[in-house]
Amino acid sequence: MKIIVVGAGIVGVSCAIWLQRDGHDVTLLDRNGPASGTSHGNAGVLAAGAVIPVTTPGIAARAPKMLLDRNAPLFLRWSYLPKLVPFLAKYLRFGTDAHVDHYATSMSALLHDTVDQHQRLAENTPAAAYISDDDYCFGYATEAEFRADAYSWQKRKAAGYTFDVHDGASFDPAFGPAFHTVVACHNHGRISDPGAYVAALAKHFVDQGGTLQLCEVQDIQMADNIITGLDTSDGPMQADHIVFAMGPWSKNIAHKLGVKVPFESERGYHLEFINPSVMPKSPMMVASGKFVLTPMDGRLRAAGVVEFGGLDSGPSRPPFEFLYRQVRKLLPDMTYDNVVEWMGHRPAPADSLPLIGANDPLGKSYSAFGHQHVGLTGGAKTGRIIADLIGDKKPNIDLAPFDPIKHSAR
Ligand SMILES: Cc1cc2nc3c(=O)[nH]c(=O)nc-3n(C[C@H](O)[C@H](O)[C@H](O)COP(=O)(O)OP(=O)(O)OC[C@H]3O[C@@H](n4cnc5c(N)ncnc54)[C@H](O)[C@@H]3O)c2cc1C
């Protein structure tokens, strides 16, 4: 069949490769090229156990205090607040224990085997060199901070994840005495250069005969509530099936398709220290700052925090300044050649559950977006699931929590 995949981030590239492996004629469209969106700048963690959403119980009370504290990892562009309110009202309603359990069960099925899924996606390609097995660590500056996170650790344990609790002072010499406690999660992984990894996968897709076309999807054509084609900057296009994997830019087209999911960008930031004098042994989530320090090829990346401010405005200074302060505090003696600053958009549905599946009863078009903080982790498997659905093979996972049609009803 002829299949168009829109969006060449980790999710779209994985969809394209698995569909190609199933023998389809696949065209991958992106307005700026592979890994030009969020998949370029993330923290590179294959976070198998990241099964706790941002919206945990008590978030509605915590969030306003965090917004007023310059040393808290939550930011808002205040001018964006009026546009944000309808989303926020829905988002905060998911901060319940029942939703955390539902999310953990659903996402565990998508994320638990992430390293294996990435190894299969990249098998026999140059992209495989970017993948490694790694622990994913969480560093707490004080015992009180660690205790305050007890809820998340109980939930991870209940979901079947294993971890060890270490004395922070002796865990990794890179951090000296900065941490009181470090929790090391096993069977996780790391991508040593997320942008180069996705670009290498896209190159493999092209080398195997796939078409990569740089153009923008501007609109869709519909008849009887079912998509019939795309309007693009290269003209109209048609296919037997169309997969939408436009990450944070998915909302408008999804809504036109009838997938009316409440959806926002959770903006995130990174600082990259080039040729640093210090390199941690594994990715370290700095718990108080909600950012990860990840060793990468020739550089140390500090990536994370959340800012609400929409898709259209450029980066803000306070999140960068926050990251600079945090890194200086943790690694006061680190030297480096220079710093690269980056801001990107996490694609976030209000219930934090990605949309994976058919948008209409005939399966003419598919959604594959909304992976918020864990799109690198879940992207490889999502591509495989989409290829299975289009190929009428039943994926070995409960897809009901990700069903685009059911999402719209929430
Ligand atoms: C600071 C930060 C740290 C993160 N750390 C991690 C991590 O450690 N582990 C993890 O698993 N996840 C992490 N994430 C989340 C992860 O990066 C995202 O969930 C993931 O990259 C989303 O991938 P995607 O393919 O859905 O979207 P994207 O990578 O954004 O790709 C979407 C593509 O669609 C294209 N596009 C959009 N609109 C159109 C259009 N109209 N026409 C044509 N093309 C279009 C864009 O150009 C883009 O290339 C992090 C995110 C941030 C911001």
The ligand as an ORCA input file, in Angstrom:
! r2SCAN-3c Opt
* xyz 0 1
  C      13.837     19.143     27.525
  C      13.218     17.814     27.096
  C      13.771     16.629     27.569
  C      13.208     15.401     27.194
  N      13.803     14.238     27.612
  C      13.294     13.042     27.227
  C      13.938     11.840     27.593
  O      14.998     11.826     28.225
  N      13.360     10.652     27.218
  C      12.202     10.623     26.502
  O      11.703      9.537     26.232
  N      11.603     11.761     26.071
  C      12.113     12.965     26.421
  N      11.524     14.123     26.010
  C      10.292     14.048     25.197
  C      10.602     13.675     23.763
  O      11.684     14.426     23.251
  C       9.354     13.902     22.885
  O       8.245     13.269     23.482
  C       9.570     13.313     21.498
  O      10.738     13.823     20.914
  C       8.372     13.586     20.605
  O       8.672     13.027     19.346
  P       7.707     13.227     18.130
  O       8.255     12.420     17.006
  O       6.316     12.966     18.578
  O       7.770     14.803     17.835
  P       8.915     15.706     17.164
  O      10.267     15.169     17.399
  O       8.660     17.096     17.611
  O       8.637     15.558     15.614
  C       7.523     16.157     14.986
  C       7.923     16.518     13.567
  O       6.775     16.930     12.859
  C       7.165     17.939     11.944
  N       5.983     18.719     11.596
  C       5.161     19.388     12.440
  N       4.151     19.961     11.771
  C       4.327     19.651     10.464
  C       3.607     19.951      9.284
  N       2.479     20.687      9.318
  N       4.064     19.480      8.106
  C       5.196     18.729      8.063
  N       5.924     18.421      9.151
  C       5.493     18.861     10.348
  C       8.209     18.746     12.714
  O       9.057     19.452     11.832
  C       8.926     17.662     13.516
  O      10.111     17.230     12.877
  C      12.061     15.363     26.347
  C      11.535     16.561     25.858
  C      12.108     17.776     26.215
  C      11.547     19.051     25.646
*
